[in-house]
């Protein structure tokens, strides 16, 4: 039977504006061996499957330093401390795209990488989206907003243009919820 490891101690190794790197000393429940384990403390994330009044899907294209490529993704962002994920979703959608949604719902949550991360990514469905203004990007952001049909989305997916795991997961929840995923 799998049992939890007992944490004996913890220390922050590195602190950055968007995450902390923590080292925990933990004891294996079977062997009794104590060893260091690394944990990335990160704020929760939210991504949005944003469906416009015309039934198109909003995507964003932006540079990503981790992959060193321009990525095609769902609008997304960090959930601020104490903020509800749907509030964060509405704020991020407006900031990144200039769109607001008529209706919001949570369609799924996942732990991006529970092996060493402690955060949760919530996927929100934003329906009835319409443009209400201009983007309000952070100083380090450069985001292009595009609208695609469901058929175009299928082509992008099959061509490997959507590579971010949280994006693929969010789209799968939406496709399942709308009966478009064939199991």
Secondary structure, DSSP 4 states (H G I P E B T S, - for coil): ---PPEEEEEEEEEE-SSEEEEEEEEE-TTT--EEEEEEEEE--EEEEEEEETTS-EEEEEEEETTTTEEEEE-EEEEPPTT--HHHHHHHHHHHHHSEE-SEEEEEEEE-TTTTTB---EEEEEEEEEEE-S-----TT--EEEEEE-HHHHHHHHHTT----HHHHHHHHHHHHHTT----
